Each structure stands twice: as C-alpha cells, then as structure tokens.
Amino acid sequence: MQGQEVCNYTVILTKEKDGDDHAFCPLFQGCHSQGDTFEEAIANITEIVKLYIEILLMDNQPIFKKMFDKFSVNIITLSPIPSQLK
C-alpha cells in the first residue's frame, strides 16, 4: 500500500524464568502479552496494541501518535542478554 504512513511503537521483550517470552508496550499501560517464542509474543503484543488503539479511537480518547491504516511494531530485545554483558 503505497503512500501510507506507519507508526512505530516500542515493544520490550524479556525472557521469563519459566521460559515464556513477555512483551509489553510502555507507551500504553496495560498492553502486555506473552508467548512460547519471541515471534509469538511479538504477534500477540501487535494485536493487543492494535485493539487498544481501536478502543481509544472509539471512545474518542487521545492517543500519543496518530494511527494510520498500516501498523508496525518497533522491537527492542532485552533478553537473553549477550554473555559479554553479564
């Protein structure tokens, strides 16, 4: 889809002690997800953020960035930590 703008939202990923991957979007409190893999956690948090923004728009609530037709998530992976940083 040519000409569409994209909003990027930072998502933080961490590995939980039980092995699950946890994802959250610090811009939108309450937007947390998890998955058996990073890919699953990313897919889940992407859907949660989309739905959260849709609800804000339906309720005429302010959002921090305008949501456009196309959606993407900017990923920051914090874990596992590289061995040289331990």
N, CA, C and O atoms as CSV, one atom per row, in Angstrom:
chain,resi,resn,atom,element,x,y,z
A,1,MET,N,N,0.846,-1.185,0.000
A,1,MET,CA,C,0.000,0.000,0.000
A,1,MET,C,C,0.881,1.234,0.000
A,1,MET,O,O,1.408,1.655,1.030
A,2,GLN,N,N,1.015,1.769,-1.129
A,2,GLN,CA,C,1.919,2.890,-1.325
A,2,GLN,C,C,1.386,4.167,-0.699
A,2,GLN,O,O,0.185,4.435,-0.736
A,3,GLY,N,N,2.297,4.958,-0.119
A,3,GLY,CA,C,1.930,6.263,0.408
A,3,GLY,C,C,1.379,6.272,1.814
A,3,GLY,O,O,1.079,7.339,2.349
A,4,GLN,N,N,1.238,5.118,2.423
A,4,GLN,CA,C,0.724,5.093,3.787
A,4,GLN,C,C,1.846,5.365,4.775
A,4,GLN,O,O,2.989,4.956,4.575
A,5,GLU,N,N,1.496,6.059,5.834
A,5,GLU,CA,C,2.463,6.294,6.901
A,5,GLU,C,C,2.348,5.174,7.921
A,5,GLU,O,O,1.324,4.499,8.019
A,6,VAL,N,N,3.410,4.994,8.668
A,6,VAL,CA,C,3.460,3.934,9.666
A,6,VAL,C,C,3.824,4.541,11.005
A,6,VAL,O,O,4.713,5.389,11.082
A,7,CYS,N,N,3.152,4.118,12.056
A,7,CYS,CA,C,3.524,4.496,13.421
A,7,CYS,C,C,4.307,3.335,14.023
A,7,CYS,O,O,3.900,2.178,13.922
A,8,ASN,N,N,5.411,3.652,14.637
A,8,ASN,CA,C,6.209,2.641,15.323
A,8,ASN,C,C,6.035,2.802,16.823
A,8,ASN,O,O,6.132,3.907,17.356
A,9,TYR,N,N,5.781,1.703,17.491
A,9,TYR,CA,C,5.633,1.698,18.937
A,9,TYR,C,C,6.692,0.772,19.515
A,9,TYR,O,O,6.852,-0.356,19.047
A,10,THR,N,N,7.404,1.229,20.509
A,10,THR,CA,C,8.440,0.414,21.134
A,10,THR,C,C,7.804,-0.706,21.935
A,10,THR,O,O,6.878,-0.484,22.715
A,11,VAL,N,N,8.309,-1.899,21.735
A,11,VAL,CA,C,7.878,-3.074,22.484
A,11,VAL,C,C,9.118,-3.658,23.139
A,11,VAL,O,O,10.145,-3.844,22.487
A,12,ILE,N,N,9.021,-3.942,24.412
A,12,ILE,CA,C,10.144,-4.511,25.157
A,12,ILE,C,C,9.866,-5.989,25.392
A,12,ILE,O,O,8.796,-6.371,25.867
A,13,LEU,N,N,10.848,-6.807,25.050
A,13,LEU,CA,C,10.728,-8.255,25.187
A,13,LEU,C,C,11.688,-8.749,26.255
A,13,LEU,O,O,12.845,-8.332,26.304
A,14,THR,N,N,11.205,-9.632,27.103
A,14,THR,CA,C,12.059,-10.251,28.119
A,14,THR,C,C,11.742,-11.737,28.204
A,14,THR,O,O,10.633,-12.172,27.896
A,15,LYS,N,N,12.725,-12.492,28.621
A,15,LYS,CA,C,12.552,-13.927,28.837
A,15,LYS,C,C,12.204,-14.133,30.304
A,15,LYS,O,O,12.950,-13.709,31.187
A,16,GLU,N,N,11.076,-14.782,30.568
A,16,GLU,CA,C,10.651,-15.052,31.937
A,16,GLU,C,C,11.378,-16.284,32.484
A,16,GLU,O,O,11.918,-17.082,31.718
A,17,LYS,N,N,11.389,-16.433,33.806
A,17,LYS,CA,C,12.062,-17.569,34.445
A,17,LYS,C,C,11.471,-18.908,34.009
A,17,LYS,O,O,12.177,-19.914,33.948
A,18,ASP,N,N,10.161,-18.913,33.705
A,18,ASP,CA,C,9.510,-20.154,33.286
A,18,ASP,C,C,9.752,-20.475,31.813
A,18,ASP,O,O,9.262,-21.487,31.311
A,19,GLY,N,N,10.507,-19.619,31.116
A,19,GLY,CA,C,10.831,-19.864,29.717
A,19,GLY,C,C,9.961,-19.123,28.725
A,19,GLY,O,O,10.316,-19.011,27.552
A,20,ASP,N,N,8.817,-18.611,29.180
A,20,ASP,CA,C,7.951,-17.843,28.287
A,20,ASP,C,C,8.592,-16.500,27.955
A,20,ASP,O,O,9.421,-15.989,28.707
A,21,ASP,N,N,8.200,-15.951,26.836
A,21,ASP,CA,C,8.660,-14.632,26.427
A,21,ASP,C,C,7.563,-13.617,26.721
A,21,ASP,O,O,6.409,-13.819,26.345
A,22,HIS,N,N,7.920,-12.530,27.390
A,22,HIS,CA,C,6.983,-11.487,27.794
A,22,HIS,C,C,7.221,-10.259,26.934
A,22,HIS,O,O,8.366,-9.885,26.682
A,23,ALA,N,N,6.142,-9.631,26.482
A,23,ALA,CA,C,6.245,-8.418,25.668
A,23,ALA,C,C,5.324,-7.363,26.251
A,23,ALA,O,O,4.208,-7.668,26.672
A,24,PHE,N,N,5.798,-6.103,26.276
A,24,PHE,CA,C,4.912,-5.021,26.678
A,24,PHE,C,C,5.274,-3.748,25.944
A,24,PHE,O,O,6.401,-3.555,25.487
A,25,CYS,N,N,4.269,-2.882,25.848
A,25,CYS,CA,C,4.422,-1.596,25.174
A,25,CYS,C,C,4.348,-0.516,26.243
A,25,CYS,O,O,3.260,-0.229,26.742
A,26,PRO,N,N,5.479,0.093,26.613
A,26,PRO,CA,C,5.479,1.058,27.714
A,26,PRO,C,C,4.639,2.303,27.453
A,26,PRO,O,O,4.225,2.971,28.400
A,27,LEU,N,N,4.381,2.627,26.191
A,27,LEU,CA,C,3.581,3.799,25.871
A,27,LEU,C,C,2.126,3.613,26.290
A,27,LEU,O,O,1.455,4.576,26.661
A,28,PHE,N,N,1.645,2.384,26.229
A,28,PHE,CA,C,0.255,2.084,26.563
A,28,PHE,C,C,0.226,1.149,27.765
A,28,PHE,O,O,0.413,-0.059,27.624
A,29,GLN,N,N,-0.008,1.708,28.943
A,29,GLN,CA,C,-0.032,0.909,30.163
A,29,GLN,C,C,-1.092,-0.172,30.040
A,29,GLN,O,O,-2.198,0.075,29.560
A,30,GLY,N,N,-0.748,-1.346,30.472
A,30,GLY,CA,C,-1.686,-2.452,30.425
A,30,GLY,C,C,-1.564,-3.304,29.176
A,30,GLY,O,O,-2.194,-4.358,29.091
A,31,CYS,N,N,-0.772,-2.876,28.205
A,31,CYS,CA,C,-0.577,-3.670,26.990
A,31,CYS,C,C,0.598,-4.618,27.205
A,31,CYS,O,O,1.753,-4.283,26.939
A,32,HIS,N,N,0.271,-5.803,27.690
A,32,HIS,CA,C,1.259,-6.847,27.954
A,32,HIS,C,C,0.811,-8.114,27.249
A,32,HIS,O,O,-0.381,-8.323,27.026
A,33,SER,N,N,1.756,-8.942,26.904
A,33,SER,CA,C,1.442,-10.223,26.297
A,33,SER,C,C,2.578,-11.190,26.572
A,33,SER,O,O,3.610,-10.819,27.131
A,34,GLN,N,N,2.375,-12.425,26.175
A,34,GLN,CA,C,3.422,-13.418,26.306
A,34,GLN,C,C,3.269,-14.434,25.191
A,34,GLN,O,O,2.275,-14.436,24.465
A,35,GLY,N,N,4.253,-15.287,25.067
A,35,GLY,CA,C,4.208,-16.354,24.079
A,35,GLY,C,C,5.262,-17.389,24.387
A,35,GLY,O,O,6.168,-17.158,25.188
A,36,ASP,N,N,5.134,-18.534,23.742
A,36,ASP,CA,C,6.124,-19.593,23.913
A,36,ASP,C,C,7.437,-19.233,23.225
A,36,ASP,O,O,8.494,-19.751,23.585
A,37,THR,N,N,7.366,-18.333,22.223
A,37,THR,CA,C,8.545,-17.868,21.496
A,37,THR,C,C,8.484,-16.352,21.385
A,37,THR,O,O,7.432,-15.753,21.611
A,38,PHE,N,N,9.629,-15.714,21.031
A,38,PHE,CA,C,9.620,-14.275,20.802
A,38,PHE,C,C,8.654,-13.927,19.679
A,38,PHE,O,O,7.933,-12.932,19.762
A,39,GLU,N,N,8.638,-14.743,18.629
A,39,GLU,CA,C,7.752,-14.466,17.496
A,39,GLU,C,C,6.286,-14.465,17.914
A,39,GLU,O,O,5.512,-13.611,17.482
A,40,GLU,N,N,5.908,-15.419,18.752
A,40,GLU,CA,C,4.530,-15.489,19.241
A,40,GLU,C,C,4.214,-14.295,20.139
A,40,GLU,O,O,3.134,-13.712,20.040
A,41,ALA,N,N,5.148,-13.931,21.010
A,41,ALA,CA,C,4.943,-12.768,21.882
A,41,ALA,C,C,4.804,-11.495,21.055
A,41,ALA,O,O,3.978,-10.642,21.378
A,42,ILE,N,N,5.600,-11.351,19.991
A,42,ILE,CA,C,5.517,-10.181,19.119
A,42,ILE,C,C,4.169,-10.138,18.412
A,42,ILE,O,O,3.529,-9.087,18.356
A,43,ALA,N,N,3.737,-11.268,17.874
A,43,ALA,CA,C,2.435,-11.317,17.196
A,43,ALA,C,C,1.313,-10.961,18.168
A,43,ALA,O,O,0.393,-10.224,17.812
A,44,ASN,N,N,1.384,-11.476,19.379
A,44,ASN,CA,C,0.343,-11.206,20.376
A,44,ASN,C,C,0.320,-9.742,20.793
A,44,ASN,O,O,-0.754,-9.145,20.872
A,45,ILE,N,N,1.483,-9.148,21.064
A,45,ILE,CA,C,1.504,-7.750,21.507
A,45,ILE,C,C,1.096,-6.824,20.373
A,45,ILE,O,O,0.480,-5.787,20.620
A,46,THR,N,N,1.427,-7.175,19.133
A,46,THR,CA,C,0.999,-6.366,17.993
A,46,THR,C,C,-0.522,-6.294,17.944
A,46,THR,O,O,-1.088,-5.216,17.760
A,47,GLU,N,N,-1.176,-7.419,18.105
A,47,GLU,CA,C,-2.644,-7.450,18.081
A,47,GLU,C,C,-3.224,-6.681,19.268
A,47,GLU,O,O,-4.215,-5.967,19.114
A,48,ILE,N,N,-2.625,-6.817,20.439
A,48,ILE,CA,C,-3.118,-6.115,21.627
A,48,ILE,C,C,-3.002,-4.605,21.456
A,48,ILE,O,O,-3.938,-3.876,21.785
A,49,VAL,N,N,-1.874,-4.127,20.950
A,49,VAL,CA,C,-1.700,-2.684,20.749
A,49,VAL,C,C,-2.700,-2.171,19.716
A,49,VAL,O,O,-3.291,-1.107,19.900
A,50,LYS,N,N,-2.893,-2.924,18.626
A,50,LYS,CA,C,-3.889,-2.538,17.615
A,50,LYS,C,C,-5.269,-2.384,18.244
A,50,LYS,O,O,-5.943,-1.374,18.041
A,51,LEU,N,N,-5.683,-3.384,19.005
A,51,LEU,CA,C,-7.002,-3.349,19.639
A,51,LEU,C,C,-7.110,-2.211,20.643
A,51,LEU,O,O,-8.144,-1.548,20.724
A,52,TYR,N,N,-6.057,-1.981,21.401
A,52,TYR,CA,C,-6.055,-0.899,22.387
A,52,TYR,C,C,-6.262,0.449,21.700
A,52,TYR,O,O,-7.052,1.274,22.159
A,53,ILE,N,N,-5.551,0.665,20.600
A,53,ILE,CA,C,-5.691,1.927,19.866
A,53,ILE,C,C,-7.093,2.056,19.279
A,53,ILE,O,O,-7.679,3.138,19.311
A,54,GLU,N,N,-7.633,0.968,18.744
A,54,GLU,CA,C,-9.001,0.999,18.214
A,54,GLU,C,C,-9.995,1.392,19.303
A,54,GLU,O,O,-10.908,2.178,19.048
A,55,ILE,N,N,-9.831,0.859,20.505
A,55,ILE,CA,C,-10.728,1.199,21.619
A,55,ILE,C,C,-10.586,2.673,21.987
A,55,ILE,O,O,-11.587,3.356,22.202
A,56,LEU,N,N,-9.352,3.168,22.060
A,56,LEU,CA,C,-9.145,4.594,22.347
A,56,LEU,C,C,-9.850,5.464,21.311
A,56,LEU,O,O,-10.502,6.448,21.662
A,57,LEU,N,N,-9.721,5.104,20.046
A,57,LEU,CA,C,-10.355,5.885,18.983
A,57,LEU,C,C,-11.877,5.826,19.080
A,57,LEU,O,O,-12.545,6.844,18.899
A,58,MET,N,N,-12.434,4.643,19.365
A,58,MET,CA,C,-13.890,4.502,19.501
A,58,MET,C,C,-14.419,5.335,20.656
A,58,MET,O,O,-15.525,5.869,20.580
A,59,ASP,N,N,-13.639,5.451,21.724
A,59,ASP,CA,C,-14.046,6.216,22.906
A,59,ASP,C,C,-13.632,7.681,22.829
A,59,ASP,O,O,-13.749,8.414,23.811
A,60,ASN,N,N,-13.146,8.108,21.661
A,60,ASN,CA,C,-12.676,9.485,21.463
A,60,ASN,C,C,-11.630,9.896,22.499
A,60,ASN,O,O,-11.599,11.044,22.942
A,61,GLN,N,N,-10.789,8.961,22.874
A,61,GLN,CA,C,-9.711,9.224,23.817
A,61,GLN,C,C,-8.463,9.642,23.043
A,61,GLN,O,O,-8.279,9.228,21.899
A,62,PRO,N,N,-7.611,10.450,23.651
A,62,PRO,CA,C,-6.385,10.843,22.955
A,62,PRO,C,C,-5.423,9.661,22.851
A,62,PRO,O,O,-5.349,8.817,23.743
A,63,ILE,N,N,-4.700,9.625,21.754
A,63,ILE,CA,C,-3.623,8.658,21.617
A,63,ILE,C,C,-2.342,9.445,21.398
A,63,ILE,O,O,-2.380,10.594,20.958
A,64,PHE,N,N,-1.228,8.836,21.700
A,64,PHE,CA,C,0.046,9.539,21.672
A,64,PHE,C,C,0.563,9.785,20.270
A,64,PHE,O,O,1.305,10.740,20.040
A,65,LYS,N,N,0.182,8.936,19.332
A,65,LYS,CA,C,0.545,9.113,17.935
A,65,LYS,C,C,-0.677,8.770,17.107
A,65,LYS,O,O,-1.447,7.878,17.460
A,66,LYS,N,N,-0.851,9.482,16.004
A,66,LYS,CA,C,-1.974,9.167,15.124
A,66,LYS,C,C,-1.783,7.766,14.556
A,66,LYS,O,O,-0.687,7.399,14.131
A,67,MET,N,N,-2.843,7.007,14.554
A,67,MET,CA,C,-2.795,5.660,13.996
A,67,MET,C,C,-3.204,5.732,12.540
A,67,MET,O,O,-4.241,6.309,12.212
A,68,PHE,N,N,-2.410,5.162,11.677
A,68,PHE,CA,C,-2.695,5.150,10.257
A,68,PHE,C,C,-3.178,3.766,9.847
A,68,PHE,O,O,-3.291,2.873,10.686
A,69,ASP,N,N,-3.462,3.585,8.564
A,69,ASP,CA,C,-4.007,2.322,8.079
A,69,ASP,C,C,-3.046,1.152,8.252
A,69,ASP,O,O,-3.468,0.014,8.456
A,70,LYS,N,N,-1.768,1.441,8.170
A,70,LYS,CA,C,-0.785,0.380,8.291
A,70,LYS,C,C,-0.159,0.450,9.685
A,70,LYS,O,O,0.034,1.537,10.227
A,71,PHE,N,N,0.147,-0.678,10.244
A,71,PHE,CA,C,0.623,-0.750,11.616
A,71,PHE,C,C,1.917,-1.545,11.669
A,71,PHE,O,O,2.052,-2.559,10.985
A,72,SER,N,N,2.849,-1.102,12.460
A,72,SER,CA,C,4.048,-1.894,12.695
A,72,SER,C,C,4.502,-1.686,14.129
A,72,SER,O,O,4.109,-0.721,14.785
A,73,VAL,N,N,5.322,-2.588,14.600
A,73,VAL,CA,C,5.857,-2.504,15.951
A,73,VAL,C,C,7.373,-2.433,15.854
A,73,VAL,O,O,7.992,-3.197,15.112
A,74,ASN,N,N,7.961,-1.527,16.596
A,74,ASN,CA,C,9.415,-1.404,16.670
A,74,ASN,C,C,9.885,-2.259,17.837
A,74,ASN,O,O,9.498,-2.013,18.979
A,75,ILE,N,N,10.699,-3.240,17.568
A,75,ILE,CA,C,11.070,-4.228,18.576
A,75,ILE,C,C,12.424,-3.894,19.204
A,75,ILE,O,O,13.389,-3.592,18.502
A,76,ILE,N,N,12.478,-3.951,20.519
A,76,ILE,CA,C,13.734,-3.870,21.257
A,76,ILE,C,C,13.839,-5.154,22.072
A,76,ILE,O,O,13.006,-5.403,22.943
A,77,THR,N,N,14.833,-5.952,21.803
A,77,THR,CA,C,15.002,-7.213,22.517
A,77,THR,C,C,16.018,-7.024,23.631
A,77,THR,O,O,17.168,-6.672,23.369
A,78,LEU,N,N,15.607,-7.255,24.864
A,78,LEU,CA,C,16.477,-7.097,26.023
A,78,LEU,C,C,17.035,-8.409,26.538
A,78,LEU,O,O,18.029,-8.421,27.264
A,79,SER,N,N,16.417,-9.489,26.176
A,79,SER,CA,C,16.801,-10.751,26.766
A,79,SER,C,C,16.648,-11.847,25.722
A,79,SER,O,O,15.710,-11.761,24.928
A,80,PRO,N,N,17.469,-12.840,25.661
A,80,PRO,CA,C,18.568,-13.102,26.578
A,80,PRO,C,C,19.708,-12.110,26.393
A,80,PRO,O,O,19.965,-11.633,25.288
A,81,ILE,N,N,20.382,-11.812,27.491
A,81,ILE,CA,C,21.476,-10.845,27.467
A,81,ILE,C,C,22.723,-11.528,26.915
A,81,ILE,O,O,23.054,-12.634,27.341
A,82,PRO,N,N,23.425,-10.887,25.967
A,82,PRO,CA,C,24.670,-11.481,25.453
A,82,PRO,C,C,25.654,-11.762,26.588
A,82,PRO,O,O,25.722,-11.004,27.555
A,83,SER,N,N,26.405,-12.838,26.471
A,83,SER,CA,C,27.296,-13.271,27.556
A,83,SER,C,C,28.318,-12.208,27.942
A,83,SER,O,O,28.712,-12.138,29.106
A,84,GLN,N,N,28.758,-11.376,26.992
A,84,GLN,CA,C,29.745,-10.351,27.319
A,84,GLN,C,C,29.169,-9.239,28.193
A,84,GLN,O,O,29.937,-8.455,28.750
A,85,LEU,N,N,27.855,-9.144,28.332
A,85,LEU,CA,C,27.236,-8.119,29.175
A,85,LEU,C,C,26.926,-8.628,30.570
A,85,LEU,O,O,26.567,-7.837,31.443
A,86,LYS,N,N,27.053,-9.908,30.802
A,86,LYS,CA,C,26.709,-10.479,32.105
A,86,LYS,C,C,27.760,-10.167,33.128
A,86,LYS,O,O,27.636,-10.570,34.284
